[in-house]
Amino acid sequence: MRRSEVPSDQISDFLDSKGGPELILEIGTKGSRWKDLINELQISTATLERRLETARDIDLVGTESRESGTSVSNYYILNTLGEMIYHQMHNTNTASTWSYLKDTRKEFESQKEQLIEWVKNDEILEVYKAHKKKEQTGDRLGSPDWDDDTDS
């Protein structure tokens, strides 16, 4: 479809869809492979397929093959309209907010893994036993006399 045929409501619908703006940002000015997109975006493969199909239909995204050593990889690239949207996302700080969100998600995942390791290493049981001991002596979790000193 040619750009002159794409109504702005189709573009705004795409940008309002889950993963739409993120797709534009991830492809960026360098392009992106399928596996990189699926790893970076918090959407299902089916949703990614739909977003890419829509982005191609409204002329935001195209594809190109690139040689890499002995293999050829297919990349999704932004067309002129997609590049305009990408640059506007940088002008409005949408890109930096997306970057912050991705970093925050990665930090959350790391912290979640630490929590799971804490539980798996039975450290939770040691803390739980100490809390139960304090409860038996009358100190309740959250009471003014309760503290988190598990060494007593």
C-alpha positions as CSV (number, residue, x, y, z in Angstrom):
1,M,0.0,0.0,0.0
2,R,1.3,3.4,-0.9
3,R,1.6,6.1,1.9
4,S,-0.8,8.4,0.1
5,E,-3.4,5.7,0.5
6,V,-2.9,5.1,4.3
7,P,-5.4,7.0,6.5
8,S,-3.9,8.5,9.6
9,D,-6.5,6.5,11.7
10,Q,-4.8,3.3,10.6
11,I,-1.5,4.6,11.8
12,S,-2.9,5.8,15.1
13,D,-4.7,2.5,15.6
14,F,-1.3,0.7,15.0
15,L,0.4,3.0,17.5
16,D,-2.4,2.4,20.0
17,S,-2.1,-1.4,19.7
18,K,-0.1,-3.5,22.1
19,G,3.5,-3.6,20.9
20,G,3.0,-1.2,18.0
21,P,5.2,1.7,19.3
22,E,7.7,-0.7,20.8
23,L,8.0,-2.5,17.4
24,I,9.0,0.8,15.7
25,L,11.5,1.6,18.5
26,E,13.1,-1.8,18.4
27,I,13.5,-1.8,14.6
28,G,14.9,1.7,14.8
29,T,17.4,3.0,12.3
30,K,19.5,-0.2,12.2
31,G,16.8,-2.7,11.6
32,S,16.1,-5.9,13.6
33,R,15.8,-9.6,13.1
34,W,12.7,-11.6,14.2
35,K,14.5,-13.3,17.1
36,D,15.7,-10.0,18.4
37,L,12.2,-8.5,18.2
38,I,10.6,-11.5,20.0
39,N,13.3,-11.3,22.7
40,E,12.9,-7.6,23.4
41,L,9.1,-7.1,23.1
42,Q,6.8,-8.2,25.8
43,I,4.3,-9.7,23.3
44,S,3.4,-13.1,22.0
45,T,4.7,-14.4,18.7
46,A,1.2,-14.2,17.3
47,T,0.9,-10.6,18.3
48,L,4.3,-9.8,16.8
49,E,3.2,-11.4,13.5
50,R,0.0,-9.3,13.5
51,R,2.0,-6.1,14.3
52,L,4.5,-6.8,11.6
53,E,1.8,-7.6,9.0
54,T,0.0,-4.4,9.9
55,A,3.2,-2.3,9.8
56,R,4.0,-3.7,6.3
57,D,0.4,-3.1,5.1
58,I,0.5,0.6,6.2
59,D,4.0,1.1,4.8
60,L,5.8,1.6,8.2
61,V,8.1,-1.4,7.8
62,G,9.8,-3.4,5.1
63,T,12.4,-6.1,5.0
64,E,15.9,-6.6,3.6
65,S,18.4,-9.4,3.5
66,R,21.9,-8.8,5.0
67,E,25.0,-10.9,4.6
68,S,26.7,-11.8,7.9
69,G,29.8,-13.9,7.3
70,T,28.6,-17.1,5.6
71,S,24.9,-16.6,6.2
72,V,22.1,-14.3,5.2
73,S,19.7,-12.8,7.7
74,N,16.4,-11.1,7.1
75,Y,15.9,-7.8,8.8
76,Y,12.9,-5.7,9.4
77,I,13.6,-2.1,8.6
78,L,11.6,1.1,8.9
79,N,10.3,2.7,5.7
80,T,10.2,6.5,5.4
81,L,6.9,6.8,7.3
82,G,8.2,4.5,10.1
83,E,11.3,6.6,10.3
84,M,9.3,9.7,10.7
85,I,7.3,8.1,13.6
86,Y,10.6,6.8,15.1
87,H,12.1,10.3,15.1
88,Q,9.0,11.8,16.6
89,M,9.1,9.2,19.4
90,H,12.6,10.5,20.1
91,N,11.5,14.1,20.0
92,T,8.7,13.4,22.5
93,N,10.9,11.3,24.8
94,T,8.8,8.2,24.1
95,A,12.0,6.4,23.1
96,S,13.8,7.2,26.4
97,T,10.8,6.1,28.4
98,W,10.7,2.8,26.5
99,S,14.4,2.3,27.2
100,Y,13.8,3.0,30.9
101,L,10.9,0.6,31.0
102,K,13.0,-2.2,29.4
103,D,15.8,-1.6,31.9
104,T,13.3,-1.6,34.8
105,R,11.8,-4.9,33.6
106,K,15.3,-6.4,33.4
107,E,16.1,-5.2,36.9
108,F,12.8,-6.6,38.1
109,E,13.5,-10.0,36.5
110,S,17.0,-10.0,38.2
111,Q,15.5,-9.2,41.6
112,K,12.8,-11.8,41.1
113,E,15.5,-14.4,40.4
114,Q,17.3,-13.4,43.6
115,L,14.1,-13.8,45.5
116,I,13.5,-17.3,44.1
117,E,17.1,-18.3,44.9
118,W,16.6,-17.0,48.5
119,V,13.5,-19.3,48.7
120,K,15.3,-22.3,47.1
121,N,18.3,-22.0,49.4
122,D,15.9,-22.4,52.4
123,E,16.9,-19.0,53.7
124,I,13.2,-18.3,54.0
125,L,12.8,-21.1,56.5
126,E,15.4,-19.6,58.7
127,V,13.7,-16.2,58.7
128,Y,10.3,-17.9,59.2
129,K,11.5,-19.8,62.2
130,A,13.0,-16.7,63.8
131,H,9.6,-14.9,63.2
132,K,7.7,-17.8,64.7
133,K,9.9,-17.7,67.7
134,K,9.3,-14.0,68.2
135,E,5.5,-14.5,67.8
136,Q,5.6,-17.1,70.6
137,T,7.2,-14.5,72.9
138,G,4.5,-12.0,72.1
139,D,6.3,-9.9,69.4
140,R,4.1,-9.8,66.3
141,L,5.2,-8.9,62.8
142,G,4.4,-5.2,62.5
143,S,4.1,-4.5,66.2
144,P,6.1,-1.7,67.8
145,D,8.3,-4.3,69.6
146,W,9.0,-6.3,66.5
147,D,12.2,-5.9,64.6
148,D,13.8,-7.9,61.8
149,D,16.8,-9.1,63.8
150,T,16.9,-12.8,63.0
151,D,20.2,-13.4,64.8
152,S,18.6,-13.5,68.3
